[in-house]
Protein backbone atom coordinates (compact mmCIF):
# COMPACT_ATOMS: atom_id res chain seq x y z
CA UNK A 1 0.00 0.00 0.00
CA UNK A 2 1.54 3.31 -1.03
CA UNK A 3 1.81 6.22 1.37
CA UNK A 4 -1.19 8.52 1.02
CA UNK A 5 -0.52 12.06 -0.26
CA UNK A 6 -2.77 15.08 -0.75
CA UNK A 7 -2.81 16.75 -4.18
CA UNK A 8 -2.11 20.22 -2.82
CA UNK A 9 0.35 19.67 -0.02
CA UNK A 10 2.04 16.35 -0.79
CA UNK A 11 1.73 15.48 2.88
CA UNK A 12 3.37 12.32 4.13
CA UNK A 13 1.21 9.98 6.14
CA UNK A 14 2.51 8.17 9.20
CA UNK A 15 2.94 4.72 7.61
CA UNK A 16 5.59 2.03 7.53
CA UNK A 17 5.64 2.32 3.76
CA UNK A 18 6.71 5.92 4.03
CA UNK A 19 9.35 5.03 6.61
CA UNK A 20 10.93 2.75 4.00
CA UNK A 21 10.80 5.31 1.20
CA UNK A 22 12.17 8.08 3.40
CA UNK A 23 15.66 6.58 3.33
CA UNK A 24 15.73 7.03 -0.42
CA UNK A 25 14.98 10.76 -0.25
CA UNK A 26 17.96 13.01 -0.96
CA UNK A 27 18.23 14.80 2.37
CA UNK A 28 21.17 16.58 3.98
CA UNK A 29 20.95 14.84 7.35
CA UNK A 30 20.13 11.15 7.62
CA UNK A 31 20.54 10.79 11.40
CA UNK A 32 17.93 13.36 12.44
CA UNK A 33 14.23 13.25 11.57
CA UNK A 34 11.47 15.77 12.25
CA UNK A 35 8.15 14.57 13.64
CA UNK A 36 5.29 16.99 12.96
CA UNK A 37 2.17 16.63 15.07
CA UNK A 38 -0.63 18.17 13.02
CA UNK A 39 -4.15 17.10 13.82
CA UNK A 40 -6.75 17.63 11.13
CA UNK A 41 -8.32 21.09 11.04
CA UNK A 42 -11.72 19.70 12.05
CA UNK A 43 -10.17 18.07 15.13
CA UNK A 44 -8.34 21.28 16.06
CA UNK A 45 -11.48 23.38 15.71
CA UNK A 46 -13.39 21.03 18.02
CA UNK A 47 -10.68 20.59 20.65
CA UNK A 48 -9.62 24.26 20.78
CA UNK A 49 -13.12 25.65 20.29
CA UNK A 50 -12.04 28.11 17.62
CA UNK A 51 -15.15 28.48 15.50
CA UNK A 52 -14.44 28.96 11.78
CA UNK A 53 -10.77 28.17 12.40
CA UNK A 54 -10.45 25.38 9.83
CA UNK A 55 -8.68 27.51 7.24
CA UNK A 56 -6.30 28.80 9.91
CA UNK A 57 -5.18 25.34 11.02
CA UNK A 58 -4.82 24.19 7.43
CA UNK A 59 -2.54 27.17 6.77
CA UNK A 60 -0.53 26.54 9.94
CA UNK A 61 0.08 22.97 8.80
CA UNK A 62 1.08 24.12 5.32
CA UNK A 63 3.51 26.65 6.78
CA UNK A 64 5.07 24.11 9.15
CA UNK A 65 5.54 21.50 6.42
CA UNK A 66 7.07 24.05 4.02
CA UNK A 67 9.53 25.18 6.67
CA UNK A 68 10.63 21.62 7.44
CA UNK A 69 10.94 20.72 3.75
CA UNK A 70 13.26 23.70 3.23
CA UNK A 71 15.47 22.49 6.07
CA UNK A 72 16.38 19.39 4.06
CA UNK A 73 15.61 17.10 7.00
CA UNK A 74 13.52 13.95 6.57
CA UNK A 75 10.16 14.37 8.25
CA UNK A 76 7.01 12.53 9.22
CA UNK A 77 3.57 14.05 9.71
CA UNK A 78 1.13 12.42 12.12
CA UNK A 79 -2.51 13.36 12.67
CA UNK A 80 -4.99 12.10 15.24
CA UNK A 81 -5.78 9.22 12.88
CA UNK A 82 -2.27 7.73 13.11
CA UNK A 83 -1.55 8.32 16.80
CA UNK A 84 -1.53 5.33 19.15
CA UNK A 85 -2.34 5.46 22.85
CA UNK A 86 -5.03 6.35 25.36
CA UNK A 87 -3.47 9.57 26.66
CA UNK A 88 -1.69 12.54 25.13
CA UNK A 89 1.57 11.48 26.76
CA UNK A 90 1.37 7.91 25.48
CA UNK A 91 0.51 9.06 21.95
CA UNK A 92 3.42 11.51 21.94
CA UNK A 93 5.85 8.93 23.34
CA UNK A 94 4.74 6.17 20.96
CA UNK A 95 5.16 8.42 17.93
CA UNK A 96 8.71 9.38 18.94
CA UNK A 97 9.57 5.74 19.60
CA UNK A 98 8.32 4.79 16.12
CA UNK A 99 10.84 7.19 14.58
CA UNK A 100 13.74 5.82 16.62
CA UNK A 101 12.76 2.32 15.52
CA UNK A 102 13.41 3.40 11.94
CA UNK A 103 17.09 3.92 12.75
CA UNK A 104 17.26 7.66 13.35
CA UNK A 105 19.52 8.83 16.17
CA UNK A 106 17.78 12.14 16.83
CA UNK A 107 14.15 13.27 16.65
CA UNK A 108 12.83 16.84 16.62
CA UNK A 109 9.14 17.11 17.45
CA UNK A 110 7.05 20.08 16.34
CA UNK A 111 3.41 21.04 16.55
CA UNK A 112 1.53 22.91 13.86
CA UNK A 113 0.23 25.62 16.19
CA UNK A 114 3.26 27.90 16.66
CA UNK A 115 3.11 30.56 13.93
CA UNK A 116 6.33 32.25 15.06
CA UNK A 117 8.46 29.15 14.52
CA UNK A 118 11.24 29.74 11.98
CA UNK A 119 13.69 27.53 10.13
CA UNK A 120 16.52 29.09 12.16
CA UNK A 121 15.17 27.48 15.34
CA UNK A 122 14.95 24.13 13.60
CA UNK A 123 18.52 24.50 12.32
CA UNK A 124 19.76 25.44 15.78
CA UNK A 125 18.02 22.43 17.32
CA UNK A 126 19.71 20.17 14.77
CA UNK A 127 23.13 21.60 15.65
CA UNK A 128 22.59 21.24 19.39
CA UNK A 129 21.45 17.63 19.05
CA UNK A 130 24.63 16.84 17.12
CA UNK A 131 26.57 18.34 20.05
CA UNK A 132 24.89 15.95 22.48
CA UNK A 133 22.30 18.26 24.01
CA UNK A 134 18.56 17.85 24.45
CA UNK A 135 16.71 20.85 23.04
CA UNK A 136 13.53 22.53 24.25
CA UNK A 137 11.61 25.27 22.49
CA UNK A 138 9.60 26.69 25.40
CA UNK A 139 6.08 27.93 24.75
CA UNK A 140 4.64 30.85 26.67
CA UNK A 141 1.98 28.67 28.32
CA UNK A 142 4.49 26.46 30.16
CA UNK A 143 4.79 23.66 27.63
CA UNK A 144 7.12 23.39 24.66
CA UNK A 145 6.64 23.86 20.92
CA UNK A 146 9.81 21.93 20.03
CA UNK A 147 11.61 19.00 21.58
CA UNK A 148 14.89 17.69 20.24
CA UNK A 149 15.82 14.34 21.76
CA UNK A 150 18.53 11.76 21.06
CA UNK A 151 17.95 8.03 21.18
CA UNK A 152 20.34 7.72 24.13
CA UNK A 153 18.28 10.21 26.18
CA UNK A 154 14.85 8.81 25.30
CA UNK A 155 13.17 7.56 28.49
CA UNK A 156 9.56 6.56 27.74
CA UNK A 157 8.83 5.36 31.28
CA UNK A 158 9.72 8.74 32.74
CA UNK A 159 7.76 10.54 30.04
CA UNK A 160 4.64 8.62 31.11
CA UNK A 161 4.61 10.46 34.45
CA UNK A 162 4.98 13.97 33.00
CA UNK A 163 2.07 16.43 33.45
CA UNK A 164 1.25 16.62 29.74
CA UNK A 165 -1.02 19.42 28.53
CA UNK A 166 -0.43 21.49 31.65
CA UNK A 167 1.45 24.68 32.50
CA UNK A 168 3.92 22.59 34.52
CA UNK A 169 5.09 20.39 31.64
CA UNK A 170 8.30 22.19 30.72
CA UNK A 171 9.57 22.53 34.28
CA UNK A 172 8.73 18.91 35.03
CA UNK A 173 10.56 17.74 31.91
CA UNK A 174 13.63 19.81 32.79
CA UNK A 175 13.60 18.54 36.38
CA UNK A 176 13.56 14.90 35.28
CA UNK A 177 16.24 15.54 32.67
CA UNK A 178 18.57 17.20 35.18
CA UNK A 179 18.19 14.28 37.58
CA UNK A 180 19.55 12.00 34.86
CA UNK A 181 22.40 14.43 34.02
CA UNK A 182 20.92 15.33 30.64
CA UNK A 183 22.28 18.54 29.12
CA UNK A 184 19.40 20.81 28.04
CA UNK A 185 19.49 23.90 25.88
CA UNK A 186 16.41 26.10 25.53
CA UNK A 187 15.52 28.14 22.47
CA UNK A 188 13.55 31.38 22.55
CA UNK A 189 10.07 31.44 24.03
CA UNK A 190 7.24 31.41 21.45
CA UNK A 191 3.46 31.49 21.70
CA UNK A 192 1.24 28.73 20.37
CA UNK A 193 -2.45 28.79 19.49
CA UNK A 194 -4.77 26.93 21.84
CA UNK A 195 -7.66 29.41 21.97
CA UNK A 196 -9.14 32.57 20.49
CA UNK A 197 -7.47 34.53 23.25
CA UNK A 198 -4.08 33.26 22.02
CA UNK A 199 -4.87 34.60 18.55
CA UNK A 200 -5.74 38.00 19.98
CA UNK A 201 -2.48 38.05 21.93
CA UNK A 202 -0.56 37.32 18.72
CA UNK A 203 -2.04 40.33 16.92
CA UNK A 204 1.03 42.46 17.59
CA UNK A 205 3.27 39.85 15.92
CA UNK A 206 1.35 39.53 12.66
CA UNK A 207 3.95 41.62 10.80
CA UNK A 208 6.39 38.70 10.98
CA UNK A 209 4.01 36.14 9.49
CA UNK A 210 3.32 35.19 5.88
CA UNK A 211 0.52 36.93 4.00
CA UNK A 212 -1.54 33.74 3.84
CA UNK A 213 -1.22 33.18 7.57
CA UNK A 214 -2.09 36.80 8.37
CA UNK A 215 -5.17 36.48 6.18
CA UNK A 216 -6.26 33.28 7.96
CA UNK A 217 -5.68 34.76 11.42
CA UNK A 218 -7.47 37.98 10.53
CA UNK A 219 -10.44 36.06 9.16
CA UNK A 220 -10.94 34.30 12.48
CA UNK A 221 -10.77 37.57 14.39
CA UNK A 222 -12.97 39.39 11.89
CA UNK A 223 -15.75 36.87 12.45
CA UNK A 224 -15.74 37.37 16.21
CA UNK A 225 -17.23 40.26 18.16
CA UNK A 226 -15.20 40.82 21.29
CA UNK A 227 -17.18 42.18 24.27
CA UNK A 228 -15.36 42.83 27.56
CA UNK A 229 -17.49 42.93 30.69
CA UNK A 230 -17.07 42.54 34.44
CA UNK A 231 -19.74 40.39 36.08
CA UNK A 232 -19.31 40.37 39.88
CA UNK A 233 -16.26 42.62 39.47
CA UNK A 234 -14.27 39.82 37.85
CA UNK A 235 -12.88 40.57 34.37
CA UNK A 236 -14.20 38.23 31.76
CA UNK A 237 -14.50 37.97 28.01
CA UNK A 238 -17.18 36.82 25.64
CA UNK A 239 -16.83 35.97 21.96
CA UNK A 240 -19.84 36.01 19.67
CA UNK A 241 -19.17 33.97 16.55
CA UNK A 242 -20.52 34.96 13.15
CA UNK A 243 -20.64 31.84 11.02
CA UNK A 244 -19.60 31.84 7.40
CA UNK A 245 -19.39 29.06 4.83
CA UNK A 246 -16.03 27.26 4.90
CA UNK A 247 -14.71 25.45 1.86
CA UNK A 248 -13.41 21.92 1.79
CA UNK A 249 -10.54 21.22 4.22
CA UNK A 250 -7.08 21.32 2.67
CA UNK A 251 -5.92 18.02 4.17
CA UNK A 252 -7.44 14.90 2.67
CA UNK A 253 -9.23 12.73 5.17
C-alpha positions, 0 to 999 in steps of 0.5 A: 500500500503506497503512502497517502498524499494530498494533491495540494500539499504532498503530505506524508502519512505516518505509515511504515511504507513511508518510513521505508521510502524516506531513506531514499529521499535526498536529504542533507541529514540522515541521522535526524528526523522531524516529527510533525504533530498536526491534527486535522483542522476539524479536530483542532477546531473542536478541541480548541473551540475556535469556531471557523478556524479550519482555514487557519489550522490548514494554513498553519500545517502548510507553513510548518511542512514548508519550513521543514521541507526547506530544512532538508531534513527527513520528516514525518507528519502524524494526525490524530488518525495515526496516533496510538495510545489512550493519553496525550503522553502515550501518543506523543511517546509512541510516535517518537519511539516509532521514529527511533525504531526506523534507525534515526539517532535524533528526533525533533518534534514540532506542533503545527500551532506555533506561527512564530516558529522559523527555520533558524530554530529548527537548524539550531536544534539540529546543531545542538542535538549533534553536540549531544544536548537535548533541546527545548523550544519553550512555549509561553503557556508552560509547555514546549513547541519543540523537543529535540531528543537523542535516542540515548536520552529517550526515556519513555517510562519517565515521560509517562509520568509527566504532566502533559497538557499542563502549564507545569510540563516544561519545568517537570521535563527539565527537572527529570532531565537534570536528575539523569544528568541530561544537558538541556538547551532552551531556544527562545520562548514562542506562543502557540495557538490553543484558543481565540485569546491566544490569537488576539495576543498574537495580533502584535506579531502579525507583521512577521508572518506570511501573508496567507497566515495573516489572512487566515488569522485575521479572518478568524478575528474578523468573524468574532465580536469581542465584548469585555465585561465585568460580572461580579467585578471579575474581568471576563471575556465573551466571543460572539461567533458569526458563522460563514461558509467554509470550503473543503478542508485542505488536508485529505481525510 
